[in-house]
Amino acid sequence: TEDEITLLERETKEFWTKLKSIYGTEQINQTLALRDSCKESIKMLSEKWSKKLKEGDMMIDKIQEYSNEILQQSKLISENQERLTEIKSNLNQEEEQKKDLTDSIEELTEELIKKKEIISSKNKATKERVERLCKSKALFEERLGLEIRRIHNEQLQFIFRHIDHKDPDKPYVFTLSINEQGDYE
């Protein structure tokens, strides 16, 4: 470092002063050359190590930068994995709901088919009964001169003719209604 270099230069000057007083000029010149050589070597080493230090700092900065990028990528991967897990969970829930709905639709379809069959058979039975009633009505109309009329308050009036052989057009009438309890009156 610079402090060490300054210390070394100071010690070198002190050494030089002592040496000058002890040795002669020739030795001083050799020592000076040696000192200059040392200074040059120290300068070159300082520059070399300074350059290496800067490269090391740059490498540390790059490593730190890469570490930060790796941390960010790891965080993104973790978040994406959480979202993927959530999406998979939602997808599984939707698949289960779809399956439940499909099963429910199948059950309802089967129930609807059964109800349609029941309604169809009831309609068929009702149609047959209506046909029989129509035949019966036609028979009563023809034989007894039956006529049915709706009158006020949801009452039905039944009029029969052809009952009296002496006067076949003479009407015989009765009225039928259903009271609030469901009984015939």
Disulfide bonds with the S-S distance in Angstrom:
none
